[in-house]
Amino acid sequence: MQFGLHFGSRGNAGEPDSLKELALAAEKLGYAHFGMSDHVVVANTVNSAYPYSPTGRFFAQDTGVSLEQVTALSFVAATTTKIRLLTSVLVLPHRHPVLAAKMLSTVDVLSKGRLTVGVGVGWMEEEIALLGGPPFKDRAKASDEYVQAFREMWTADRPDFQGQFAQAKEMLFAPKPIQAGGAPIWVGGEHPGARRRAGRIGDGWYPVAANPKHPLDTPELYYEGLTQAREAAVGAGRDDSLTGALLAIYSRIGDEQEGRDGKRKPFTGSAQAILDDIEAYRSKGMSHFLIGGDGDDLPKTLERLEEFSQDVIAKVDG
């Protein structure tokens, strides 16, 4: 079992000194992944519904503050030596696929092979349009092609990929990522389409636990989703060894949070309750568990990360 952290690219994770301190602390405390989210710009008017809020309102839409994700992870790469760098997740329609592939390959090279690429199709139609991405209705198909193009550029001596939305041909692409076959790709998303995409083209499934429309708040629901992803992998002629990850941004040691059934929300409450949840999900195929690292107060955030490391991570067998 490996553990990781997810940060919005703002607040403490948006300032150089505090970002460096968080990264060094995470590495020292035994977290395996350091993830950062992806927004480049935010439109003045956002009508798209944010999928991880009951109200559909994006919490950062009034300020638009966000470091560019891949650039920020290169800073973390220079600060650390062991922790893996995670795009959590990279919104595929935000960037031209050739440029995105080169940015990601660069981080993998500079980090000596420590990049994991979490990817998603995106939810904010207005942002994708501002960045010149594909039509919103076509973002899933385009995203599939982007991932296929990544793999072609990362592995082929003479890339030759021709899709409707992505082309990679008549070029030399170097340097390649350090990791054989390119950086591993974890496909985010909770919708059945995202699960199938993870199976078809991903190395892992990386959903968020708190999607009101597609909750994963029981081990059985998580198992159902991972099984769908692995069945899609087999259907695509691949093996079923897909990595099972989960991001529970809200996870905290302390007061129990109320879940949708009026009972305790999983991964909240006492350290022992969280340990029990982790073991239950682990028995259903989860091998990577990530929590939210953001906090308004840096010292208190560092204390919380240390507490989770000592009271949860250190007590998980394997």
LOFIVEX-766178 format. One record per residue (C-alpha): residue number from 1; x negated, y, z; residue in one letter. Coordinates in Angstrom, 1 decimal, always signed. Example, Ala and Ser with C-alpha at 12.3 -4.5 7.8 and 13.67 -1.06 7.14 Angstrom:
! residues 2
pt n=1	xx=-12.3	yy=-4.5	zz=+7.8	res=a .
pt n=2	xx=-13.7	yy=-1.1	zz=+7.1	res=s .
! end
This chain:
! residues 318
pt n=1	xx=+0.0	yy=+0.0	zz=+0.0	res=m .
pt n=2	xx=-1.3	yy=+3.4	zz=-1.0	res=q .
pt n=3	xx=-0.1	yy=+6.8	zz=+0.2	res=f .
pt n=4	xx=-0.1	yy=+10.2	zz=-1.4	res=g .
pt n=5	xx=+1.0	yy=+13.8	zz=-1.2	res=l .
pt n=6	xx=+3.0	yy=+16.0	zz=-3.5	res=h .
pt n=7	xx=+2.6	yy=+19.8	zz=-3.6	res=f .
pt n=8	xx=+4.4	yy=+22.5	zz=-5.4	res=g .
pt n=9	xx=+1.8	yy=+24.6	zz=-7.2	res=s .
pt n=10	xx=+2.5	yy=+27.6	zz=-5.0	res=r .
pt n=11	xx=+2.4	yy=+28.6	zz=-1.3	res=g .
pt n=12	xx=-0.6	yy=+27.0	zz=+0.5	res=n .
pt n=13	xx=-1.3	yy=+25.0	zz=-2.7	res=a .
pt n=14	xx=-1.3	yy=+28.1	zz=-4.8	res=g .
pt n=15	xx=-4.2	yy=+29.9	zz=-3.1	res=e .
pt n=16	xx=-7.8	yy=+28.8	zz=-3.6	res=p .
pt n=17	xx=-9.0	yy=+28.6	zz=+0.0	res=d .
pt n=18	xx=-6.0	yy=+26.8	zz=+1.3	res=s .
pt n=19	xx=-5.7	yy=+24.5	zz=-1.7	res=l .
pt n=20	xx=-9.3	yy=+23.5	zz=-1.1	res=k .
pt n=21	xx=-8.7	yy=+22.9	zz=+2.6	res=e .
pt n=22	xx=-5.6	yy=+20.8	zz=+1.9	res=l .
pt n=23	xx=-7.4	yy=+18.7	zz=-0.7	res=a .
pt n=24	xx=-10.4	yy=+18.0	zz=+1.6	res=l .
pt n=25	xx=-8.2	yy=+17.2	zz=+4.5	res=a .
pt n=26	xx=-6.0	yy=+14.8	zz=+2.4	res=a .
pt n=27	xx=-9.1	yy=+13.0	zz=+1.2	res=e .
pt n=28	xx=-10.6	yy=+12.7	zz=+4.7	res=k .
pt n=29	xx=-7.3	yy=+11.5	zz=+6.2	res=l .
pt n=30	xx=-7.0	yy=+8.6	zz=+3.8	res=g .
pt n=31	xx=-4.4	yy=+9.7	zz=+1.3	res=y .
pt n=32	xx=-4.9	yy=+8.1	zz=-2.0	res=a .
pt n=33	xx=-3.2	yy=+10.6	zz=-4.3	res=h .
pt n=34	xx=-3.1	yy=+14.4	zz=-4.4	res=f .
pt n=35	xx=-0.1	yy=+15.4	zz=-6.6	res=g .
pt n=36	xx=+0.9	yy=+18.8	zz=-8.0	res=m .
pt n=37	xx=+4.2	yy=+19.8	zz=-9.7	res=s .
pt n=38	xx=+4.6	yy=+21.4	zz=-13.1	res=d .
pt n=39	xx=+6.2	yy=+24.7	zz=-14.0	res=h .
pt n=40	xx=+4.5	yy=+27.2	zz=-16.3	res=v .
pt n=41	xx=+7.1	yy=+29.9	zz=-16.4	res=v .
pt n=42	xx=+10.7	yy=+30.3	zz=-15.2	res=v .
pt n=43	xx=+13.3	yy=+32.0	zz=-17.3	res=a .
pt n=44	xx=+15.0	yy=+35.1	zz=-16.0	res=n .
pt n=45	xx=+18.3	yy=+33.3	zz=-16.2	res=t .
pt n=46	xx=+18.4	yy=+29.6	zz=-15.4	res=v .
pt n=47	xx=+21.7	yy=+27.8	zz=-16.1	res=n .
pt n=48	xx=+20.2	yy=+24.3	zz=-16.1	res=s .
pt n=49	xx=+21.0	yy=+22.3	zz=-12.9	res=a .
pt n=50	xx=+18.0	yy=+21.3	zz=-10.7	res=y .
pt n=51	xx=+18.6	yy=+17.5	zz=-10.2	res=p .
pt n=52	xx=+17.2	yy=+17.3	zz=-6.7	res=y .
pt n=53	xx=+19.5	yy=+19.7	zz=-5.0	res=s .
pt n=54	xx=+23.2	yy=+19.2	zz=-4.2	res=p .
pt n=55	xx=+23.9	yy=+22.7	zz=-5.4	res=t .
pt n=56	xx=+21.8	yy=+22.4	zz=-8.6	res=g .
pt n=57	xx=+19.9	yy=+25.6	zz=-7.8	res=r .
pt n=58	xx=+16.1	yy=+25.6	zz=-8.3	res=f .
pt n=59	xx=+14.5	yy=+26.9	zz=-5.1	res=f .
pt n=60	xx=+11.7	yy=+28.8	zz=-6.9	res=a .
pt n=61	xx=+13.7	yy=+30.4	zz=-9.7	res=q .
pt n=62	xx=+13.7	yy=+33.8	zz=-8.3	res=d .
pt n=63	xx=+9.9	yy=+34.3	zz=-8.2	res=t .
pt n=64	xx=+8.6	yy=+32.0	zz=-10.9	res=g .
pt n=65	xx=+5.4	yy=+31.5	zz=-8.9	res=v .
pt n=66	xx=+3.4	yy=+28.4	zz=-10.0	res=s .
pt n=67	xx=-0.2	yy=+27.7	zz=-10.9	res=l .
pt n=68	xx=-0.6	yy=+25.8	zz=-14.1	res=e .
pt n=69	xx=-0.7	yy=+22.2	zz=-13.0	res=q .
pt n=70	xx=-3.5	yy=+20.6	zz=-14.9	res=v .
pt n=71	xx=-5.8	yy=+23.5	zz=-14.4	res=t .
pt n=72	xx=-5.1	yy=+23.4	zz=-10.7	res=a .
pt n=73	xx=-5.9	yy=+19.7	zz=-10.5	res=l .
pt n=74	xx=-9.3	yy=+20.4	zz=-12.1	res=s .
pt n=75	xx=-10.0	yy=+22.7	zz=-9.2	res=f .
pt n=76	xx=-9.0	yy=+19.9	zz=-6.8	res=v .
pt n=77	xx=-11.3	yy=+17.5	zz=-8.8	res=a .
pt n=78	xx=-14.2	yy=+19.8	zz=-8.2	res=a .
pt n=79	xx=-13.4	yy=+20.0	zz=-4.5	res=t .
pt n=80	xx=-13.1	yy=+16.3	zz=-3.8	res=t .
pt n=81	xx=-14.9	yy=+13.1	zz=-4.6	res=t .
pt n=82	xx=-12.6	yy=+10.2	zz=-4.0	res=k .
pt n=83	xx=-8.9	yy=+11.1	zz=-3.9	res=i .
pt n=84	xx=-6.9	yy=+10.4	zz=-7.1	res=r .
pt n=85	xx=-5.4	yy=+13.4	zz=-8.9	res=l .
pt n=86	xx=-1.7	yy=+13.1	zz=-9.8	res=l .
pt n=87	xx=+0.4	yy=+15.2	zz=-12.2	res=t .
pt n=88	xx=+3.6	yy=+15.0	zz=-10.2	res=s .
pt n=89	xx=+5.0	yy=+15.1	zz=-12.8	res=v .
pt n=90	xx=+3.7	yy=+16.7	zz=-16.0	res=l .
pt n=91	xx=+6.8	yy=+17.8	zz=-18.0	res=v .
pt n=92	xx=+5.9	yy=+16.4	zz=-21.5	res=l .
pt n=93	xx=+7.8	yy=+19.0	zz=-23.6	res=p .
pt n=94	xx=+5.9	yy=+21.9	zz=-21.9	res=h .
pt n=95	xx=+2.7	yy=+21.4	zz=-24.0	res=r .
pt n=96	xx=+1.7	yy=+20.5	zz=-27.5	res=h .
pt n=97	xx=+0.8	yy=+16.8	zz=-27.2	res=p .
pt n=98	xx=-2.7	yy=+17.2	zz=-28.6	res=v .
pt n=99	xx=-3.6	yy=+20.0	zz=-26.2	res=l .
pt n=100	xx=-2.0	yy=+18.1	zz=-23.3	res=a .
pt n=101	xx=-4.0	yy=+15.0	zz=-24.1	res=a .
pt n=102	xx=-7.2	yy=+16.9	zz=-24.2	res=k .
pt n=103	xx=-6.4	yy=+18.8	zz=-20.9	res=m .
pt n=104	xx=-5.7	yy=+15.5	zz=-19.2	res=l .
pt n=105	xx=-8.8	yy=+13.7	zz=-20.7	res=s .
pt n=106	xx=-10.9	yy=+16.7	zz=-19.5	res=t .
pt n=107	xx=-9.7	yy=+16.3	zz=-15.9	res=v .
pt n=108	xx=-10.3	yy=+12.6	zz=-16.0	res=d .
pt n=109	xx=-13.9	yy=+13.1	zz=-17.3	res=v .
pt n=110	xx=-14.7	yy=+15.8	zz=-14.8	res=l .
pt n=111	xx=-13.2	yy=+13.8	zz=-11.9	res=s .
pt n=112	xx=-15.1	yy=+10.7	zz=-13.0	res=k .
pt n=113	xx=-12.0	yy=+8.7	zz=-13.7	res=g .
pt n=114	xx=-9.6	yy=+9.8	zz=-10.9	res=r .
pt n=115	xx=-6.6	yy=+11.0	zz=-12.8	res=l .
pt n=116	xx=-3.1	yy=+9.4	zz=-12.7	res=t .
pt n=117	xx=-0.7	yy=+11.0	zz=-15.2	res=v .
pt n=118	xx=+2.9	yy=+11.2	zz=-13.8	res=g .
pt n=119	xx=+5.2	yy=+12.3	zz=-16.6	res=v .
pt n=120	xx=+8.8	yy=+13.4	zz=-17.1	res=g .
pt n=121	xx=+11.1	yy=+14.8	zz=-19.8	res=v .
pt n=122	xx=+12.0	yy=+17.9	zz=-17.8	res=g .
pt n=123	xx=+15.3	yy=+19.4	zz=-16.7	res=w .
pt n=124	xx=+15.0	yy=+23.2	zz=-17.3	res=m .
pt n=125	xx=+16.1	yy=+23.8	zz=-20.8	res=e .
pt n=126	xx=+15.2	yy=+27.5	zz=-20.6	res=e .
pt n=127	xx=+11.6	yy=+26.8	zz=-19.7	res=e .
pt n=128	xx=+11.1	yy=+24.2	zz=-22.5	res=i .
pt n=129	xx=+12.5	yy=+26.7	zz=-25.0	res=a .
pt n=130	xx=+10.2	yy=+29.5	zz=-23.8	res=l .
pt n=131	xx=+7.2	yy=+27.3	zz=-24.2	res=l .
pt n=132	xx=+8.1	yy=+26.3	zz=-27.7	res=g .
pt n=133	xx=+9.0	yy=+22.7	zz=-26.9	res=g .
pt n=134	xx=+11.3	yy=+20.4	zz=-28.8	res=p .
pt n=135	xx=+15.1	yy=+20.9	zz=-28.8	res=p .
pt n=136	xx=+16.4	yy=+20.0	zz=-25.3	res=f .
pt n=137	xx=+18.6	yy=+17.3	zz=-26.7	res=k .
pt n=138	xx=+15.6	yy=+15.6	zz=-28.3	res=d .
pt n=139	xx=+13.3	yy=+15.9	zz=-25.3	res=r .
pt n=140	xx=+13.5	yy=+12.2	zz=-24.4	res=a .
pt n=141	xx=+12.6	yy=+11.0	zz=-27.9	res=k .
pt n=142	xx=+9.9	yy=+13.6	zz=-28.2	res=a .
pt n=143	xx=+8.4	yy=+12.6	zz=-24.8	res=s .
pt n=144	xx=+8.2	yy=+9.0	zz=-25.8	res=d .
pt n=145	xx=+6.2	yy=+10.1	zz=-28.9	res=e .
pt n=146	xx=+4.0	yy=+12.3	zz=-26.8	res=y .
pt n=147	xx=+3.0	yy=+9.4	zz=-24.6	res=v .
pt n=148	xx=+2.3	yy=+7.2	zz=-27.6	res=q .
pt n=149	xx=+0.2	yy=+9.9	zz=-29.1	res=a .
pt n=150	xx=-1.7	yy=+10.3	zz=-25.9	res=f .
pt n=151	xx=-2.6	yy=+6.6	zz=-25.9	res=r .
pt n=152	xx=-3.7	yy=+6.7	zz=-29.5	res=e .
pt n=153	xx=-5.9	yy=+9.7	zz=-28.9	res=m .
pt n=154	xx=-7.4	yy=+8.3	zz=-25.8	res=w .
pt n=155	xx=-8.3	yy=+4.9	zz=-27.3	res=t .
pt n=156	xx=-8.7	yy=+5.1	zz=-31.1	res=a .
pt n=157	xx=-11.9	yy=+6.1	zz=-32.8	res=d .
pt n=158	xx=-9.9	yy=+7.7	zz=-35.5	res=r .
pt n=159	xx=-6.4	yy=+8.5	zz=-34.1	res=p .
pt n=160	xx=-3.6	yy=+7.9	zz=-36.5	res=d .
pt n=161	xx=-0.2	yy=+8.5	zz=-35.1	res=f .
pt n=162	xx=+2.7	yy=+10.0	zz=-37.0	res=q .
pt n=163	xx=+6.0	yy=+10.7	zz=-35.3	res=g .
pt n=164	xx=+8.8	yy=+13.1	zz=-35.7	res=q .
pt n=165	xx=+7.7	yy=+15.3	zz=-32.8	res=f .
pt n=166	xx=+4.0	yy=+14.4	zz=-32.3	res=a .
pt n=167	xx=+1.2	yy=+13.8	zz=-34.8	res=q .
pt n=168	xx=-2.3	yy=+12.8	zz=-34.0	res=a .
pt n=169	xx=-4.3	yy=+12.1	zz=-37.2	res=k .
pt n=170	xx=-7.2	yy=+13.5	zz=-39.3	res=e .
pt n=171	xx=-9.1	yy=+14.3	zz=-36.2	res=m .
pt n=172	xx=-11.9	yy=+13.3	zz=-33.9	res=l .
pt n=173	xx=-10.8	yy=+13.3	zz=-30.3	res=f .
pt n=174	xx=-13.6	yy=+13.2	zz=-27.7	res=a .
pt n=175	xx=-14.5	yy=+12.8	zz=-25.0	res=p .
pt n=176	xx=-12.1	yy=+10.0	zz=-24.2	res=k .
pt n=177	xx=-10.9	yy=+9.5	zz=-20.6	res=p .
pt n=178	xx=-13.4	yy=+7.7	zz=-18.4	res=i .
pt n=179	xx=-10.8	yy=+5.1	zz=-17.4	res=q .
pt n=180	xx=-10.5	yy=+2.2	zz=-19.8	res=a .
pt n=181	xx=-7.4	yy=+2.6	zz=-22.0	res=g .
pt n=182	xx=-6.9	yy=+6.1	zz=-20.7	res=g .
pt n=183	xx=-5.5	yy=+7.4	zz=-17.5	res=a .
pt n=184	xx=-2.6	yy=+5.3	zz=-16.1	res=p .
pt n=185	xx=+0.8	yy=+6.8	zz=-16.8	res=i .
pt n=186	xx=+3.6	yy=+6.8	zz=-14.2	res=w .
pt n=187	xx=+7.0	yy=+7.7	zz=-15.7	res=v .
pt n=188	xx=+9.1	yy=+9.8	zz=-13.4	res=g .
pt n=189	xx=+12.9	yy=+10.0	zz=-13.3	res=g .
pt n=190	xx=+15.8	yy=+8.1	zz=-11.7	res=e .
pt n=191	xx=+18.2	yy=+7.8	zz=-14.5	res=h .
pt n=192	xx=+18.5	yy=+4.4	zz=-16.2	res=p .
pt n=193	xx=+17.0	yy=+5.9	zz=-19.3	res=g .
pt n=194	xx=+13.9	yy=+6.9	zz=-17.3	res=a .
pt n=195	xx=+13.7	yy=+3.4	zz=-15.9	res=r .
pt n=196	xx=+13.7	yy=+1.9	zz=-19.3	res=r .
pt n=197	xx=+11.1	yy=+4.5	zz=-20.5	res=r .
pt n=198	xx=+8.8	yy=+3.5	zz=-17.7	res=a .
pt n=199	xx=+9.1	yy=-0.1	zz=-18.8	res=g .
pt n=200	xx=+8.6	yy=+0.6	zz=-22.5	res=r .
pt n=201	xx=+5.6	yy=+2.9	zz=-22.4	res=i .
pt n=202	xx=+4.5	yy=+3.5	zz=-18.8	res=g .
pt n=203	xx=+2.1	yy=+1.8	zz=-16.3	res=d .
pt n=204	xx=+4.3	yy=+2.7	zz=-13.4	res=g .
pt n=205	xx=+7.7	yy=+4.0	zz=-12.3	res=w .
pt n=206	xx=+7.6	yy=+7.1	zz=-10.2	res=y .
pt n=207	xx=+11.0	yy=+8.3	zz=-9.1	res=p .
pt n=208	xx=+12.1	yy=+10.8	zz=-6.5	res=v .
pt n=209	xx=+14.2	yy=+9.4	zz=-3.6	res=a .
pt n=210	xx=+16.5	yy=+12.4	zz=-3.3	res=a .
pt n=211	xx=+18.4	yy=+12.6	zz=-6.6	res=n .
pt n=212	xx=+22.1	yy=+13.0	zz=-5.5	res=p .
pt n=213	xx=+23.3	yy=+11.5	zz=-8.8	res=k .
pt n=214	xx=+20.9	yy=+8.5	zz=-8.7	res=h .
pt n=215	xx=+20.0	yy=+7.9	zz=-5.1	res=p .
pt n=216	xx=+17.3	yy=+5.5	zz=-4.0	res=l .
pt n=217	xx=+18.1	yy=+5.6	zz=-0.4	res=d .
pt n=218	xx=+18.2	yy=+1.9	zz=+0.3	res=t .
pt n=219	xx=+15.5	yy=-0.8	zz=-0.5	res=p .
pt n=220	xx=+18.2	yy=-2.6	zz=-2.6	res=e .
pt n=221	xx=+18.7	yy=+0.5	zz=-4.9	res=l .
pt n=222	xx=+15.0	yy=+0.9	zz=-5.3	res=y .
pt n=223	xx=+14.6	yy=-2.8	zz=-6.2	res=y .
pt n=224	xx=+17.5	yy=-2.5	zz=-8.7	res=e .
pt n=225	xx=+15.7	yy=+0.4	zz=-10.4	res=g .
pt n=226	xx=+12.3	yy=-1.2	zz=-10.5	res=l .
pt n=227	xx=+13.8	yy=-4.4	zz=-11.8	res=t .
pt n=228	xx=+15.4	yy=-2.5	zz=-14.6	res=q .
pt n=229	xx=+12.1	yy=-0.9	zz=-15.5	res=a .
pt n=230	xx=+10.2	yy=-4.3	zz=-15.4	res=r .
pt n=231	xx=+12.9	yy=-5.9	zz=-17.5	res=e .
pt n=232	xx=+12.5	yy=-3.2	zz=-20.1	res=a .
pt n=233	xx=+8.8	yy=-3.9	zz=-20.1	res=a .
pt n=234	xx=+9.3	yy=-7.5	zz=-20.8	res=v .
pt n=235	xx=+11.9	yy=-6.6	zz=-23.5	res=g .
pt n=236	xx=+9.2	yy=-4.4	zz=-25.2	res=a .
pt n=237	xx=+6.8	yy=-7.3	zz=-25.3	res=g .
pt n=238	xx=+4.8	yy=-6.2	zz=-22.3	res=r .
pt n=239	xx=+4.2	yy=-7.9	zz=-18.9	res=d .
pt n=240	xx=+6.2	yy=-7.1	zz=-15.8	res=d .
pt n=241	xx=+3.3	yy=-5.8	zz=-13.7	res=s .
pt n=242	xx=+4.6	yy=-2.3	zz=-13.6	res=l .
pt n=243	xx=+3.5	yy=-0.3	zz=-10.6	res=t .
pt n=244	xx=+6.3	yy=+0.7	zz=-8.2	res=g .
pt n=245	xx=+5.9	yy=+4.2	zz=-6.6	res=a .
pt n=246	xx=+8.3	yy=+6.5	zz=-4.8	res=l .
pt n=247	xx=+8.2	yy=+10.2	zz=-3.8	res=l .
pt n=248	xx=+10.2	yy=+11.1	zz=-0.7	res=a .
pt n=249	xx=+9.4	yy=+14.8	zz=-0.5	res=i .
pt n=250	xx=+11.5	yy=+15.3	zz=+2.7	res=y .
pt n=251	xx=+9.7	yy=+12.5	zz=+4.7	res=s .
pt n=252	xx=+8.8	yy=+13.8	zz=+8.2	res=r .
pt n=253	xx=+7.9	yy=+12.3	zz=+11.6	res=i .
pt n=254	xx=+10.3	yy=+13.9	zz=+14.0	res=g .
pt n=255	xx=+14.0	yy=+14.5	zz=+14.0	res=d .
pt n=256	xx=+16.2	yy=+12.1	zz=+12.0	res=e .
pt n=257	xx=+17.8	yy=+13.6	zz=+8.9	res=q .
pt n=258	xx=+21.3	yy=+12.7	zz=+8.0	res=e .
pt n=259	xx=+21.7	yy=+10.6	zz=+4.9	res=g .
pt n=260	xx=+24.7	yy=+10.5	zz=+2.5	res=r .
pt n=261	xx=+26.4	yy=+7.8	zz=+4.5	res=d .
pt n=262	xx=+26.1	yy=+9.7	zz=+7.8	res=g .
pt n=263	xx=+23.4	yy=+7.4	zz=+8.9	res=k .
pt n=264	xx=+19.7	yy=+8.2	zz=+9.3	res=r .
pt n=265	xx=+18.0	yy=+9.3	zz=+6.0	res=k .
pt n=266	xx=+15.3	yy=+6.8	zz=+5.2	res=p .
pt n=267	xx=+11.7	yy=+7.9	zz=+5.8	res=f .
pt n=268	xx=+12.7	yy=+10.3	zz=+8.5	res=t .
pt n=269	xx=+12.7	yy=+10.1	zz=+12.3	res=g .
pt n=270	xx=+10.2	yy=+8.3	zz=+14.4	res=s .
pt n=271	xx=+6.9	yy=+6.9	zz=+13.1	res=a .
pt n=272	xx=+8.2	yy=+3.4	zz=+13.8	res=q .
pt n=273	xx=+11.4	yy=+4.0	zz=+11.8	res=a .
pt n=274	xx=+9.3	yy=+5.3	zz=+8.9	res=i .
pt n=275	xx=+7.0	yy=+2.3	zz=+9.1	res=l .
pt n=276	xx=+10.0	yy=+0.0	zz=+9.1	res=d .
pt n=277	xx=+11.4	yy=+1.8	zz=+6.0	res=d .
pt n=278	xx=+8.1	yy=+1.5	zz=+4.2	res=i .
pt n=279	xx=+7.9	yy=-2.2	zz=+4.9	res=e .
pt n=280	xx=+11.5	yy=-2.7	zz=+3.7	res=a .
pt n=281	xx=+10.8	yy=-0.9	zz=+0.4	res=y .
pt n=282	xx=+7.4	yy=-2.6	zz=+0.1	res=r .
pt n=283	xx=+9.2	yy=-6.0	zz=+0.2	res=s .
pt n=284	xx=+11.1	yy=-4.8	zz=-2.9	res=k .
pt n=285	xx=+8.1	yy=-3.9	zz=-4.9	res=g .
pt n=286	xx=+7.0	yy=-0.4	zz=-3.8	res=m .
pt n=287	xx=+3.2	yy=-0.2	zz=-3.7	res=s .
pt n=288	xx=+2.7	yy=+3.6	zz=-3.6	res=h .
pt n=289	xx=+4.5	yy=+6.0	zz=-1.3	res=f .
pt n=290	xx=+4.2	yy=+9.8	zz=-1.5	res=l .
pt n=291	xx=+5.5	yy=+12.5	zz=+0.8	res=i .
pt n=292	xx=+5.8	yy=+16.3	zz=+0.4	res=g .
pt n=293	xx=+2.8	yy=+18.2	zz=+1.6	res=g .
pt n=294	xx=+4.1	yy=+21.7	zz=+1.4	res=d .
pt n=295	xx=+4.5	yy=+23.9	zz=+4.4	res=g .
pt n=296	xx=+4.7	yy=+27.6	zz=+5.2	res=d .
pt n=297	xx=+2.0	yy=+27.5	zz=+7.9	res=d .
pt n=298	xx=-1.3	yy=+26.0	zz=+6.9	res=l .
pt n=299	xx=-2.5	yy=+24.9	zz=+10.4	res=p .
pt n=300	xx=+0.9	yy=+23.3	zz=+11.1	res=k .
pt n=301	xx=+0.9	yy=+21.6	zz=+7.7	res=t .
pt n=302	xx=-2.6	yy=+20.2	zz=+8.3	res=l .
pt n=303	xx=-1.4	yy=+18.9	zz=+11.7	res=e .
pt n=304	xx=+1.6	yy=+17.2	zz=+10.1	res=r .
pt n=305	xx=-0.6	yy=+15.5	zz=+7.5	res=l .
pt n=306	xx=-2.9	yy=+14.3	zz=+10.2	res=e .
pt n=307	xx=+0.0	yy=+13.0	zz=+12.3	res=e .
pt n=308	xx=+1.4	yy=+11.0	zz=+9.4	res=f .
pt n=309	xx=-2.1	yy=+9.6	zz=+8.6	res=s .
pt n=310	xx=-2.6	yy=+8.5	zz=+12.2	res=q .
pt n=311	xx=+0.9	yy=+7.3	zz=+13.1	res=d .
pt n=312	xx=+1.9	yy=+5.8	zz=+9.7	res=v .
pt n=313	xx=-0.9	yy=+5.2	zz=+7.2	res=i .
pt n=314	xx=-3.3	yy=+3.8	zz=+9.8	res=a .
pt n=315	xx=-0.7	yy=+1.3	zz=+11.0	res=k .
pt n=316	xx=+0.3	yy=-0.1	zz=+7.6	res=v .
pt n=317	xx=-1.4	yy=-3.5	zz=+7.0	res=d .
pt n=318	xx=-3.1	yy=-3.4	zz=+3.6	res=g .
! end
